Amino acid sequence: MTSAPGSARTGPAATPSPGPSNHSSPVRPHRRRWGRTARWSGWLYVLPAMLMYAVFVLRPLALTFQYSFYDWNGIGVARWAGLDNYLTVVTDSDLLKIISNAFILIIFFSLIPVALGLLVASLVRRITAGPFGTAVRTILFLPQVIPLVAAGIAWSWLLSSNGLVNQVLRAVGLGGLARAWLGDFNTALPAVGVIGAWVLLGLCTILMVTGMSKIDPALYEAARIDGAGPVREFFAVTLPSLRHEIGVCLTVTVIAALASFDIVYISTSGGPGLQTTVPGLEIYRLAFSQRQVGLASALAVVLMLLVLACVLPIQRLTREGKE
């Protein structure tokens, strides 16, 4: 029986063309809403830390910058001073000497610990794998564990007129060199620098040892095959491979030198005279003893700019080395 023209054609039913599912449209907005919620919940997790940072770091920083433009004793009515406080910082001979003391301390706090740290790390690199290496690392890092106040008191005893250093000098027949190292105008600042170098040497050494442990031993073997001795091996392999660690050490130690306070306050209180006074100690005196909050704030802002001017180039060189 033939089908009539125009009638429905028998056979397998035609499959409909694939199209968008009826359930896909509600799912995608739900996923987008979930993604937005997840992002906002992430910000909620860091919100307490951000609030603490804003309250205890950003707000005091902004207030310090504001106070630096005023003549204020911390209690009465503040008087607008403009740039007078900054002009005093850059023209007053005593303040300039105080700033120069901080830069002199960079030699002791930064350059000496980094140089000695490289040397000591090179010497102990081969013994750090065994149990004796653990003891060496612990001893080297011990000054970082000791509170700086305790370290300052201990070194004050050692460097006093009848301290251990002078006793040793007299015992070996060098009594003419004995002196009150922290009370002499010529030796007070270097003596404070020695204390800072002792404190920071362990940190630099541990960082260098850690960096050396990550250097591929094949590089040393290739250098020896090429006939490199220990000195050339150090400058050709070790030193370039420690660029990042050296940058970290320089950054930490330069900040410690420019922002030093506790060691100086405990050991010498800035004396004799202004020989060991540093910006951090002078800021404290100006603000809380002499009630010159505006001048202290200006000096603090200048100190912050000096720290940034010293640290940012180090960070840039380190970043270029990593790239």
Contacts in CASP RR format, 6 or more apart in sequence:
PFRMAT RR
TARGET T0000
AUTHOR 0000-0000-0000
METHOD contacts of the structure
MODEL  1
MTSAPGSARTGPAATPSPGPSNHSSPVRPHRRRWGRTARWSGWLYVLPAM
LMYAVFVLRPLALTFQYSFYDWNGIGVARWAGLDNYLTVVTDSDLLKIIS
NAFILIIFFSLIPVALGLLVASLVRRITAGPFGTAVRTILFLPQVIPLVA
AGIAWSWLLSSNGLVNQVLRAVGLGGLARAWLGDFNTALPAVGVIGAWVL
LGLCTILMVTGMSKIDPALYEAARIDGAGPVREFFAVTLPSLRHEIGVCL
TVTVIAALASFDIVYISTSGGPGLQTTVPGLEIYRLAFSQRQVGLASALA
VVLMLLVLACVLPIQRLTREGKE
3 9 0 8 1.000
3 10 0 8 1.000
64 297 0 8 1.000
64 300 0 8 1.000
64 301 0 8 1.000
65 297 0 8 1.000
65 301 0 8 1.000
66 297 0 8 1.000
67 78 0 8 1.000
67 293 0 8 1.000
67 294 0 8 1.000
67 297 0 8 1.000
68 85 0 8 1.000
68 86 0 8 1.000
68 294 0 8 1.000
68 297 0 8 1.000
68 298 0 8 1.000
68 300 0 8 1.000
68 301 0 8 1.000
69 80 0 8 1.000
69 81 0 8 1.000
69 82 0 8 1.000
69 83 0 8 1.000
69 85 0 8 1.000
69 294 0 8 1.000
70 78 0 8 1.000
70 79 0 8 1.000
70 80 0 8 1.000
70 81 0 8 1.000
70 82 0 8 1.000
70 293 0 8 1.000
70 294 0 8 1.000
71 78 0 8 1.000
71 79 0 8 1.000
71 80 0 8 1.000
71 81 0 8 1.000
71 84 0 8 1.000
71 85 0 8 1.000
71 294 0 8 1.000
72 78 0 8 1.000
72 79 0 8 1.000
72 293 0 8 1.000
72 294 0 8 1.000
73 291 0 8 1.000
73 292 0 8 1.000
73 293 0 8 1.000
74 291 0 8 1.000
74 293 0 8 1.000
75 291 0 8 1.000
81 294 0 8 1.000
85 294 0 8 1.000
85 295 0 8 1.000
85 297 0 8 1.000
85 298 0 8 1.000
86 298 0 8 1.000
86 301 0 8 1.000
86 302 0 8 1.000
88 95 0 8 1.000
88 295 0 8 1.000
88 298 0 8 1.000
89 95 0 8 1.000
89 295 0 8 1.000
89 298 0 8 1.000
89 299 0 8 1.000
89 302 0 8 1.000
90 96 0 8 1.000
90 302 0 8 1.000
94 274 0 8 1.000
95 282 0 8 1.000
95 299 0 8 1.000
97 274 0 8 1.000
97 277 0 8 1.000
98 274 0 8 1.000
98 277 0 8 1.000
98 278 0 8 1.000
98 279 0 8 1.000
98 282 0 8 1.000
99 279 0 8 1.000
99 302 0 8 1.000
99 303 0 8 1.000
99 306 0 8 1.000
101 189 0 8 1.000
101 274 0 8 1.000
101 275 0 8 1.000
101 276 0 8 1.000
101 277 0 8 1.000
101 278 0 8 1.000
102 257 0 8 1.000
102 258 0 8 1.000
102 260 0 8 1.000
102 278 0 8 1.000
102 279 0 8 1.000
102 303 0 8 1.000
102 306 0 8 1.000
103 257 0 8 1.000
103 258 0 8 1.000
104 189 0 8 1.000
105 189 0 8 1.000
105 192 0 8 1.000
105 193 0 8 1.000
105 196 0 8 1.000
105 257 0 8 1.000
105 258 0 8 1.000
105 260 0 8 1.000
105 278 0 8 1.000
106 253 0 8 1.000
106 254 0 8 1.000
106 257 0 8 1.000
106 258 0 8 1.000
106 310 0 8 1.000
108 190 0 8 1.000
108 192 0 8 1.000
108 193 0 8 1.000
108 194 0 8 1.000
108 196 0 8 1.000
108 197 0 8 1.000
108 257 0 8 1.000
109 193 0 8 1.000
109 196 0 8 1.000
109 197 0 8 1.000
109 200 0 8 1.000
109 253 0 8 1.000
109 254 0 8 1.000
109 256 0 8 1.000
109 257 0 8 1.000
109 260 0 8 1.000
110 200 0 8 1.000
110 249 0 8 1.000
110 250 0 8 1.000
110 253 0 8 1.000
110 254 0 8 1.000
110 256 0 8 1.000
110 257 0 8 1.000
112 197 0 8 1.000
112 201 0 8 1.000
113 196 0 8 1.000
113 197 0 8 1.000
113 200 0 8 1.000
113 201 0 8 1.000
113 202 0 8 1.000
113 203 0 8 1.000
113 204 0 8 1.000
113 249 0 8 1.000
113 253 0 8 1.000
114 204 0 8 1.000
114 246 0 8 1.000
114 249 0 8 1.000
114 250 0 8 1.000
114 253 0 8 1.000
116 197 0 8 1.000
116 201 0 8 1.000
116 204 0 8 1.000
116 205 0 8 1.000
117 201 0 8 1.000
117 202 0 8 1.000
117 204 0 8 1.000
117 205 0 8 1.000
117 208 0 8 1.000
118 204 0 8 1.000
118 208 0 8 1.000
118 238 0 8 1.000
118 239 0 8 1.000
118 242 0 8 1.000
118 246 0 8 1.000
120 140 0 8 1.000
120 201 0 8 1.000
120 205 0 8 1.000
120 208 0 8 1.000
121 205 0 8 1.000
121 208 0 8 1.000
121 209 0 8 1.000
121 212 0 8 1.000
122 208 0 8 1.000
122 212 0 8 1.000
122 234 0 8 1.000
122 238 0 8 1.000
124 133 0 8 1.000
124 136 0 8 1.000
124 140 0 8 1.000
124 205 0 8 1.000
124 209 0 8 1.000
125 209 0 8 1.000
125 212 0 8 1.000
125 213 0 8 1.000
127 133 0 8 1.000
127 136 0 8 1.000
128 136 0 8 1.000
128 137 0 8 1.000
128 209 0 8 1.000
128 213 0 8 1.000
137 206 0 8 1.000
137 209 0 8 1.000
140 201 0 8 1.000
140 202 0 8 1.000
140 205 0 8 1.000
140 206 0 8 1.000
141 202 0 8 1.000
141 203 0 8 1.000
141 206 0 8 1.000
142 202 0 8 1.000
143 151 0 8 1.000
143 198 0 8 1.000
143 199 0 8 1.000
143 200 0 8 1.000
143 201 0 8 1.000
143 202 0 8 1.000
144 199 0 8 1.000
144 202 0 8 1.000
144 203 0 8 1.000
148 199 0 8 1.000
148 262 0 8 1.000
148 263 0 8 1.000
148 266 0 8 1.000
149 262 0 8 1.000
149 266 0 8 1.000
151 195 0 8 1.000
151 198 0 8 1.000
151 199 0 8 1.000
151 263 0 8 1.000
152 195 0 8 1.000
152 262 0 8 1.000
152 263 0 8 1.000
152 266 0 8 1.000
152 267 0 8 1.000
153 266 0 8 1.000
155 194 0 8 1.000
155 195 0 8 1.000
155 198 0 8 1.000
155 267 0 8 1.000
156 182 0 8 1.000
156 266 0 8 1.000
156 267 0 8 1.000
157 163 0 8 1.000
157 164 0 8 1.000
158 164 0 8 1.000
158 165 0 8 1.000
159 165 0 8 1.000
159 180 0 8 1.000
159 181 0 8 1.000
159 182 0 8 1.000
159 191 0 8 1.000
159 267 0 8 1.000
160 166 0 8 1.000
160 180 0 8 1.000
160 181 0 8 1.000
160 182 0 8 1.000
161 178 0 8 1.000
161 179 0 8 1.000
161 180 0 8 1.000
165 178 0 8 1.000
165 181 0 8 1.000
166 175 0 8 1.000
166 178 0 8 1.000
166 179 0 8 1.000
169 175 0 8 1.000
169 176 0 8 1.000
169 177 0 8 1.000
169 178 0 8 1.000
170 178 0 8 1.000
179 187 0 8 1.000
181 187 0 8 1.000
181 188 0 8 1.000
181 191 0 8 1.000
182 188 0 8 1.000
182 191 0 8 1.000
182 192 0 8 1.000
182 267 0 8 1.000
182 268 0 8 1.000
182 276 0 8 1.000
183 268 0 8 1.000
183 271 0 8 1.000
183 272 0 8 1.000
184 272 0 8 1.000
185 272 0 8 1.000
185 273 0 8 1.000
185 275 0 8 1.000
188 268 0 8 1.000
188 271 0 8 1.000
188 272 0 8 1.000
188 275 0 8 1.000
188 276 0 8 1.000
189 275 0 8 1.000
189 276 0 8 1.000
191 267 0 8 1.000
192 263 0 8 1.000
192 264 0 8 1.000
192 267 0 8 1.000
192 268 0 8 1.000
192 276 0 8 1.000
195 263 0 8 1.000
195 267 0 8 1.000
196 256 0 8 1.000
196 260 0 8 1.000
196 263 0 8 1.000
199 263 0 8 1.000
200 252 0 8 1.000
200 253 0 8 1.000
200 256 0 8 1.000
203 249 0 8 1.000
203 252 0 8 1.000
204 249 0 8 1.000
204 253 0 8 1.000
207 245 0 8 1.000
207 248 0 8 1.000
207 249 0 8 1.000
208 242 0 8 1.000
208 245 0 8 1.000
208 246 0 8 1.000
208 249 0 8 1.000
210 245 0 8 1.000
211 241 0 8 1.000
211 242 0 8 1.000
211 245 0 8 1.000
212 238 0 8 1.000
212 241 0 8 1.000
212 242 0 8 1.000
214 241 0 8 1.000
215 237 0 8 1.000
215 238 0 8 1.000
215 241 0 8 1.000
219 237 0 8 1.000
219 241 0 8 1.000
220 233 0 8 1.000
220 237 0 8 1.000
223 229 0 8 1.000
223 232 0 8 1.000
223 233 0 8 1.000
223 236 0 8 1.000
223 237 0 8 1.000
224 233 0 8 1.000
228 236 0 8 1.000
228 237 0 8 1.000
243 318 0 8 1.000
243 321 0 8 1.000
243 322 0 8 1.000
244 318 0 8 1.000
244 321 0 8 1.000
244 322 0 8 1.000
246 318 0 8 1.000
247 314 0 8 1.000
247 315 0 8 1.000
247 317 0 8 1.000
247 318 0 8 1.000
248 318 0 8 1.000
250 314 0 8 1.000
251 311 0 8 1.000
251 314 0 8 1.000
251 315 0 8 1.000
251 318 0 8 1.000
254 307 0 8 1.000
254 310 0 8 1.000
254 311 0 8 1.000
254 314 0 8 1.000
255 307 0 8 1.000
255 311 0 8 1.000
258 279 0 8 1.000
258 303 0 8 1.000
258 306 0 8 1.000
258 307 0 8 1.000
258 310 0 8 1.000
259 279 0 8 1.000
259 280 0 8 1.000
259 303 0 8 1.000
259 307 0 8 1.000
260 278 0 8 1.000
260 280 0 8 1.000
261 278 0 8 1.000
261 280 0 8 1.000
261 281 0 8 1.000
261 284 0 8 1.000
264 270 0 8 1.000
264 276 0 8 1.000
264 277 0 8 1.000
264 278 0 8 1.000
264 281 0 8 1.000
265 281 0 8 1.000
265 284 0 8 1.000
267 276 0 8 1.000
268 275 0 8 1.000
268 276 0 8 1.000
269 281 0 8 1.000
270 276 0 8 1.000
270 277 0 8 1.000
270 278 0 8 1.000
270 281 0 8 1.000
271 277 0 8 1.000
279 299 0 8 1.000
279 300 0 8 1.000
279 302 0 8 1.000
279 303 0 8 1.000
280 300 0 8 1.000
280 303 0 8 1.000
282 296 0 8 1.000
282 299 0 8 1.000
283 296 0 8 1.000
283 299 0 8 1.000
283 300 0 8 1.000
283 303 0 8 1.000
284 296 0 8 1.000
286 292 0 8 1.000
286 293 0 8 1.000
286 295 0 8 1.000
286 296 0 8 1.000
286 299 0 8 1.000
287 293 0 8 1.000
287 296 0 8 1.000
287 297 0 8 1.000
END
